[in-house]
Amino acid sequence: MGTRSRSSIGFGILLGPSVSVDLNSRQILFSSDLHYTIRTIPSQIMTEIYNHVKVAAAILGGVDNIWIKPGSKVLYLGAAAGTSVSHVSDIVGPKGNVYAVEFSHRPGRDLLNVAKARTNIIPIIEDARHPLKYRMLVGMVDCVFADIAQPDQARIVALNSHYFLKNGGHSVIAIKASCIDSTAAPEAVFRREVSKLQSENFKPLEQLTLEPYERDHCVLISQYRPSKKKKSE
């Protein structure tokens, strides 16, 4: 598993009926009324896109698989006001679900308003450190996406995964090194987070830096309790 920086890849990705990424022209379309042309907009606006939509940063950075697709059930930890959640909602479509967990009540109110217009979003205003409090609301999911910027982020992801993530499912974690340990080098922080997940039955698959749009950030993609391959007789 190597760490890669943002790069250009010569093909397009169709993520859902209204979500596509054309990496040849560097355009990303999240919905019918939200069209970003990455090549022509000012760099500061580009930075804002990457800051608020880490899924986009990972895709355009060349991640092999984001593990969120039409029909997916996604547990989104750190939903904030629901901006990125709305894009994930577009990706999974009407046959999918996004269980959006946010602890802070102020952005939580905005999240509730976003969910009113999107029936596949289930908003949960609760602390992700206590998944038992919302166990009656969340079914088994295919993917856990986490953007919570807490020192114990790996533990929170693992705890929620033990309750809700299917065996063989995937986690996608946006890691901000300074929120975990501001005194250590980001690479050292990332290595420790990988080790923590490995101890919780995750198999790291891919690590992608989000430079230059997110300083000292990476996206870490792992598989939870992967099935063991049978030895050929």
C-alpha positions in Angstrom: 0.0 0.0 0.0 1.7 3.2 -1.2 1.0 6.9 -0.6 0.3 8.8 -3.7 -0.3 12.5 -4.4 -2.9 14.0 -6.7 -2.4 13.0 -10.3 -4.3 13.1 -13.6 -5.8 9.9 -15.0 -7.1 9.7 -18.6 -10.6 8.2 -18.2 -14.0 9.1 -16.9 -15.9 7.6 -13.9 -19.7 7.3 -13.8 -20.8 7.3 -10.1 -24.5 7.5 -10.5 -27.4 8.9 -12.5 -26.4 12.5 -11.7 -22.8 12.1 -10.6 -19.8 11.7 -13.0 -16.2 12.6 -13.1 -14.4 13.3 -16.4 -10.7 13.2 -15.7 -9.7 14.0 -19.2 -11.3 17.5 -19.1 -11.0 17.7 -15.3 -14.7 18.3 -14.8 -16.8 17.0 -12.0 -20.6 16.9 -12.0 -22.3 16.1 -8.7 -25.9 17.1 -9.7 -27.8 18.8 -12.4 -27.3 22.2 -10.9 -23.7 21.8 -9.6 -21.0 21.7 -12.2 -17.4 22.5 -11.5 -14.9 22.9 -14.3 -11.7 22.4 -12.4 -9.4 23.7 -15.2 -11.0 27.1 -15.6 -12.0 28.3 -12.1 -9.6 30.3 -9.8 -7.3 28.3 -7.6 -8.9 29.6 -4.4 -12.3 28.3 -5.5 -10.6 25.0 -6.4 -9.3 24.8 -2.9 -12.8 25.4 -1.4 -14.1 22.5 -3.5 -11.5 20.2 -2.2 -11.8 21.4 1.4 -15.6 20.8 1.5 -15.8 17.7 -0.7 -13.1 15.2 0.2 -14.8 12.5 -1.8 -14.1 14.7 -4.9 -10.5 15.3 -3.8 -10.0 11.5 -3.5 -11.6 10.7 -6.8 -9.7 13.5 -8.7 -6.5 12.5 -6.9 -6.7 9.1 -8.7 -8.0 6.8 -5.9 -8.6 3.3 -7.3 -12.1 2.8 -5.7 -14.0 5.0 -3.3 -16.4 2.1 -2.5 -19.5 4.3 -2.7 -21.7 3.5 -5.7 -25.4 3.4 -6.7 -27.4 1.4 -4.2 -24.7 1.5 -1.4 -25.6 1.8 2.2 -23.2 4.4 3.7 -22.6 5.4 7.4 -21.2 8.9 7.2 -19.5 10.0 10.4 -18.9 13.8 10.7 -21.8 14.9 8.5 -21.5 18.6 9.5 -24.1 20.7 7.6 -24.7 18.0 5.0 -22.9 19.5 2.0 -20.7 16.4 1.3 -23.5 14.2 2.5 -25.7 15.5 -0.2 -23.2 14.5 -2.9 -22.9 11.0 -1.4 -26.7 10.9 -1.5 -26.6 11.7 -5.2 -24.1 8.9 -5.7 -26.0 6.1 -3.9 -29.3 7.2 -5.5 -32.8 6.2 -4.5 -31.9 2.6 -3.8 -29.1 3.5 -1.4 -29.0 5.1 2.0 -26.8 7.6 3.8 -26.9 7.4 7.6 -25.4 10.8 8.5 -24.1 11.3 12.0 -23.3 14.7 13.4 -22.8 15.7 17.0 -22.9 19.5 16.9 -26.5 20.8 17.0 -25.9 24.0 14.9 -24.7 22.2 11.7 -27.1 19.4 12.7 -30.0 21.7 12.0 -28.7 22.4 8.5 -28.3 18.6 8.0 -31.9 18.1 9.0 -33.0 20.6 6.3 -30.8 18.8 3.7 -32.4 15.5 4.6 -35.9 16.9 4.1 -35.3 17.1 0.4 -33.4 13.8 0.1 -35.3 10.8 1.4 -32.2 8.5 1.2 -30.5 10.6 4.0 -31.2 9.5 7.6 -29.9 12.3 9.8 -28.7 11.4 13.2 -27.7 14.1 15.7 -25.6 12.1 18.1 -22.0 11.5 19.3 -20.3 9.0 17.0 -18.4 7.7 20.1 -21.6 6.1 21.3 -23.1 4.1 18.4 -25.4 2.2 20.7 -27.5 5.3 21.0 -28.4 5.1 17.3 -28.3 1.4 16.8 -32.0 1.2 16.2 -31.7 3.7 13.3 -28.8 2.2 11.3 -28.8 -1.0 9.4 -25.8 -2.9 8.1 -23.8 -0.8 5.7 -21.4 -1.4 2.8 -19.1 1.6 3.6 -18.2 3.8 6.6 -17.0 7.2 5.6 -15.4 9.3 8.3 -14.4 13.0 8.4 -14.5 13.8 12.1 -11.0 15.2 12.8 -10.7 13.8 16.3 -7.7 12.4 18.1 -9.5 9.0 18.5 -10.9 8.9 15.0 -9.6 5.4 14.3 -11.2 4.1 17.5 -14.5 5.8 16.6 -14.4 4.3 13.1 -13.6 0.8 14.4 -16.3 1.0 17.1 -19.0 1.9 14.6 -17.7 -0.7 12.1 -18.0 -3.4 14.7 -21.7 -2.6 15.0 -22.7 -1.7 11.5 -20.1 -2.5 8.7 -20.5 -5.8 6.8 -17.7 -8.3 6.8 -15.7 -7.4 3.6 -17.1 -3.9 3.7 -14.9 -0.8 3.4 -13.9 2.3 5.4 -12.9 5.6 3.8 -11.3 7.9 6.4 -10.2 11.5 5.8 -7.3 12.0 8.3 -6.1 15.4 9.4 -2.7 14.8 11.0 -2.7 18.0 13.2 -6.0 17.0 14.8 -4.5 13.7 16.0 -1.0 14.8 17.0 0.2 18.3 16.1 3.7 17.6 17.3 4.5 14.6 15.0 5.2 14.6 11.3 2.1 13.8 9.3 3.7 10.7 7.8 4.2 9.3 11.3 0.6 10.1 12.3 -0.7 8.4 9.2 1.4 5.3 9.9 0.0 5.1 13.5 -3.5 5.4 12.2 -2.9 2.5 9.8 -1.6 0.4 12.7 -4.6 1.2 14.8 -7.0 0.1 12.1 -5.0 -3.1 11.4 -5.4 -4.0 15.1 -9.2 -3.7 14.6 -9.4 -6.2 11.7 -9.0 -3.7 8.9 -6.8 -4.4 5.9 -5.4 -1.1 4.5 -5.8 -1.0 0.7 -4.9 2.5 -0.4 -3.6 5.8 1.1 -3.8 9.0 -0.9 -2.5 12.5 0.1 -4.8 15.4 -0.5 -2.0 17.9 -1.1 -1.9 20.7 -2.2 -5.6 21.4 -1.5 -5.6 19.9 2.0 -2.4 20.4 4.0 -1.3 17.3 6.0 -4.4 15.4 5.0 -4.8 11.9 3.6 -7.6 9.6 2.7 -7.1 6.0 4.0 -9.2 3.2 2.4 -9.4 -0.1 4.1 -11.4 -3.4 4.0 -13.1 -4.7 7.1 -12.7 -8.3 8.0 -11.7 -9.4 4.5 -12.5 -13.0 3.7 -9.5 -15.3 3.9 -8.5 -16.9 0.6 -8.6 -20.6 0.7 -5.3 -22.2 -0.1 -5.3 -24.2 -3.3 -5.0 -27.9 -2.7 
